[in-house]
Amino acid sequence: MTGVAEAHVAENYSPLPVTIATGEGVWVTDTEGKRYLDLLAAYSAVNFGHRHPDLVDATIAQLGRVTLTSRAFMNDRLEPFAEALARLCGKELVLPMNTGAEAVETGIKVARAWGYRVKGIAEGKARIVVAAGNFHGRTTTIVSFSDDDTARDGFGPFTPGFDAVPYGDADAIAAAITDETAAVLVEPIQGEAGVIIPPDGYLKRIREICDEKNVLFIADEIQSGLGRVGETFACDREGVVPDLYLLGKALGGGILPVSAVVGDRDVLGVIRPGEHGSTFGGNPLATAVGLRVIEMLETGEFQERARQLGAHLTAGLEKLLGHGVTGIRSAGLWAGVDIDPALGTGREVSEKLMERGVLVKDTHGQTIRIAPPLVIRATEIDWAIEQLRLVLGG
């Protein structure tokens, strides 16, 4: 593939060497005019389809008014956005940022501040329990508690204050908590690790443990949230409400970066004026788009689509078990598919699918991840599964 963008992007940044020019719905077109069915939803940032007309209209309308203000000034889109997102989450306060990594960094700061100012942890001693196999971003602090060598190697020294335990093991979380623990930070479903779904009751038990030990429960729903798994949030699958939601990616509707930390006043309110912020966080253009995303989610239409089409996707993938596929994990319109090593790595299968006009993402060796926009049609899912069957030699 050719293109100006390719020449300036490190080879290992993107799993697929495609320079995308345009996109609409669930299809994208590269600079050479070839069309691809996007089953990675632009890295989970596009839940509602590329260039969804409602989101485009909201963007255009705001462009005609004001697009950017300093963080020192309020704008008339910020309050409606914050109110709507707080309502969607069942919380009181919203702290808007730009990227998912910023949301995670903000969550870490909030947890530490809460630990010192509310729980009474000695200054500089606060710790956070995290899960092995996590992916929360690529900033220096975040990779400090990653066990992915690709993310960590060569970027130390690392930030202290984190205790990692096996994912899916609530007893290990309980054992790791001390008087200095401020929070437990987990993905309700691990996305980058290959759509790893924890055992039933895992999230409920975390909630109970955090309540028992006076520790915050922080849910990174940046990939799993906002309709992807057939519920508004993956935590909803167990009827669990964390102390802090970390949101991003699809919150910007595939239009621009938008993220947020959402919590109640007794937690998120520990941040005092002037202690934290972002130059672009909560800007009028971002909040106009984010507000429209929230309004679309409030109808429940996309959650229902994810449930129904997710069942269709899972049924189709199950037919490939024993025929090049060794395992499937799915939640709504999100699936991790383990490929038989005899047929190639996840990366190799992804590249072969790309040649056939299907975009997926490889994760950790033998796994490919499928996460189409929620507007995909059943016939498009069927076509994609057929391409996978052909790639696997079926």
N, C-alpha and C positions, 0 to 999 in steps of 0.2 A: 504494500500500500504506500502511497505517496501523500504528501501534504505538509504544509508549513508546520502545523502543530506537532507532527511526529518528530520532526527534526530537533525539537526543543524539549521533548519529554523523555525522561530516563527510561530505558528499555524495560526495567522491572517494575515500573509504576503501574502499568495497565496489564491485565492478564491477556488482552487480545490486541493485536496491532491494527486497530481500526480507527481511522480518523473520521468521526461522525460529522456530517455536514448539516443535516436537517432531520427532524423527527415529527411524527404525528401519530396519535393513538398508541399502538403497541409496535409500530414499525419505525425504523430509522434508516436513513440513506447516507452512504459514505460519499466522500468527495469524488469518487469515480462513478457514482450513480447506482451502485448496487444496494438493494434493500435487504434489511435484516429484521427478523422478528426478535424483539428485545425481551429476552427472558431473564435479564438481570436488572430490569427497571432502573437503568442508569445508576447502578450500585445502590439500589433500594431507595433512591431519591425520588422516583417517579411512581407513586402509587395510583395516580389518577390519569395516567396516560400523558404522552408528550403533547404539549400544546393544547391541553384541555380548554375548550372555548370559554368556559366560565372563568378559568384562571387567567387566560389571556385577556379577557374583557376587564377583569379586575385590575390587571396590570396597566392596561392602556388607560383606563379611567384615572388611575392614580398618577400616571405619567403626565397627564394634562393638568394636574394640580401641583403637587410638590413631591419630589422623590427622595430628598435627603435633608435631614436637619442635624445639627449638632446634638450630642447627647444632653447638652445643657438646656434644650428647649423641648417642650412637649409638642406632640402633633395629634391631630384629631383621629388618627387611626390606631394609635397605641392603646388607648383605654378600651375601645371596643374589642380589640384583639385580645388584650389581657383578660378582660371579663369573660369572653367566649372560651378561651383556652382554660381558664380556671374552672369554669362551669363544666366543660368537657371532662376535666380530670377530677372534679369534685373537690377542688382545693380553693385556697383563698388568694394566693399571690403568684405572680408570674415574673420571672426575670428573663427578659429576652436577650439572646445572643445571636451569633451568626452560624457557627458550625457546630457539628456534633462534639468535636474535641473541646471546644469552648464550653459547651454545656457540661461535659464531664469535669473539666477543670473547675468550673464554677461549683458543681456539686461537691467536689473535694474541699474547696474553700469553705463552703457553707457547713459541711460536716465538721470540719476542724473548729470553726468558729463556734458552732453549737456545742461541741465537746468542751471547749474552754469556758464559754459564757453561761451555759445552761447546766451541763453535766458536772462541771468542776474539775475536768482533767487538768493536770499541771501544764503550764505553757510549754509548747514544743514537744509534748509527749503523745499527742493524739495519734491513734492508729486506725486503719481501715482494713477490714477483712475483704478480700477479693477472691475470685475463683480462677483456678488454673484453666488455660485454654481461652481466656478472655480476649476480647478485642474492644477497646474503648476509644481508640484513636492513636495518634502517632506523635504527640508532643512529648517532651522529655520526661515530664512527671508520669504521664500515662504509660510510656514504654518501660518505666522503672518497675512496674508490677506486671509486665507481660512476660510470658515464658516462650514467646516466639523469637527465636534467635535472629531472624531476618529483621525484626523490628528493633531489637536491642543492640546487637553487636556493633561496636564502634561508636556508641552514643553515650557511654558513661562519662563521668560518674552519675549514679542514679539517685533519685530522690528516695529517702527512707520513709518509713511510716506505714508500710503495707504488709499484710500477712496473707499469703495465698494458700488456699485449701482446694481439694478436688471439687470440681463442679458436680452438682447433683447430690452432694453429701451434706445434709443439714447438720448431722451430728458433728462433722468436722468443723462447721461454722461455729457451733456452740462451744466446742472445745478450744477454738482459737480466740474467743472473746475474753478480754481481760478488763480490768477497771479502766484501762487507758484506751479501750476501743470506743470510737465515736460512731462508726457506721459499718454496715455491710453493703457492699456495692456489687451487684450482679446483673447480668443480662437474663431476663426471664427465659429466653431461648437464645442460645449462643449462635449468632449468625455466621461470622467469619470462620468459626471453627467447623462449619459444615451443617448448619441447622441442627444443633444438638439440643434435644428436648429433654429436660430433667424429669426425674420420676414424679409420678402423681403425688401431690401433697408437699412437694419441695418448697414451693413459694409460701404456702400456708405455714409450714414449719418455720421458715425464716421469719415470717411476720411474728409468730408466737415467741421465737427466741429473742428477737429484737425488743419486743414488749417486755419480756421477762427480765432482760438484762439492761434495759434503758439504753438502747442503741438504735440509731437511725437505720431504716431500710431504704436504700436508694436503688431504684430500678432503672437501668439503662434501656429505655424503650426506643432508642434512636433507629434501630433497624426493625424491631419486632412490633412497634406500635403503629397507631393511626390506620387501623383496618387491615393490616397485612395478614394477620392470623385468623381472621374471621370474627374478631372482637375488636373493640376500639384499642385496647391494650392487651398484650399477652398476659399481664397479671390478671385480667378479667377471666381468663380460663379457669382460675382457681378462686375467683371472687376475692382477690387480695388487693388491698390499697397500700402502696408504699408511702413512706414519708416524703420522698422526693421522686418525681418523674423527670428523667432526662430525655428530651425530645429533639429531633432534628430531621435531616434528610427530607422525608415526604412532607414535612410541615411547610416547606417552601414550594410544594406543588410542582417541582421540576422547573421552576421559573428562576429562582435565585436562592442563595443560602439563607435559611432561617432556622434558629434553634431556640430552645428555652429550657429553663429549670422551673418546675411548678411544685409548689408545696404550700402548707398552711403557715399562718403568720408566726406561730410559735417556733417554727423551724427556719423557714426562709427569711423571716423577719429579723434574724440575728445579724444579718448584714446591714451595717449602718450607712447612712448617706456618705458618698465619697469613697467608700472602701472598695467598691467593685463596679465595673461597668465596661462598656464597649463603645468605641466611636460610632460604629454602625448599628449596634444592637437596638432593635425597636424602631428602626427608621420607617418612614411612612410607606415606602414602596414594599418593603418586606412585610410589614404588618397588614397592609391591604391584601396581599396575596395570602398570608397566613390565615387571616380572618375568613377568607373565602374557602380555604381548605377545611377549616373547622366547621363552617356552615354545611359543607358537603358531607362531612362525617356525621353531623348531628341528625341527618335523615336516616342513617342506618343502612342506606342502600349499598354502600361499598363493603361494609362488613358482611352483609348477606351475600353479595357477589363472591367475596373471598371464600365464604363457607361453601357455597354451592359449587363454584368452579374449582375450588381446592379439592373437593371430593372427586370431581371429574378428573383432575390432574393425577391425584393419587391412584385412582382406579387404573388409569392408563399406564402409569409407571409400574404398578404391581405386575402387569403382564410381562414386563421385561425382567422380572426376578428370575434368576437362573439362566438368563439369556444375555449375559454381559453385565447385568446389574446384580450386585451382591447384597445391597441393603438400601432401604428408603426410610427417610424420616420426614414427616410433613406436618404442617400446621397452617391451615388456610391455604392461601396461594403462596406457599413457601415450602420448598423441598430440598433436602440434601440427598443426593443420589450417589451411592458408592459404586465405583466401576471395578470390574474384574481386572486385577493387575495384568493378567495375560493379554488383555486387549489394549493396554496403554495406561498412561497416567491421566488424571483429571485434566491437566493442561492439554495433553495431546487430543483427548476427546473434545475438549472445548474448541480447539483449533479446527478440528474436522467438522464440527457443527457449524462453525463460522463459515467454512467453505460452502456449506449447504444453506447458508442464510439464516442461521439461528445463533443468537448470542446468549451464552451462559457464562458463569464464572467458576473457575476451578478453586478449590479450597483444600489445602493440606493434603497433597498427594493424590489420592484416588477418588476424591469427592468432587462432584460438580454441584453447584447451587443454582436452583431455579427460583426466580422471584419476578414473575411478569407483572406489568401494570395491571391493576384490578379491573380495567376495562377490556381485558382480553376476552375473546369469544371461545366457546367450546371447540369450534372447528379449527381455530388457530392452535389451541392446545393439542388437538389430535394431530395436526400437521407436524408440530414440533416433536411430538413423541415418535412419530413415524421417522423423522429425520434421525433421531437418536437411535431408533431400532436399526436403521440402515448403517449408521456409523459403527454400531456394535457388531455388525455382520449378520443381523437377523434376517 
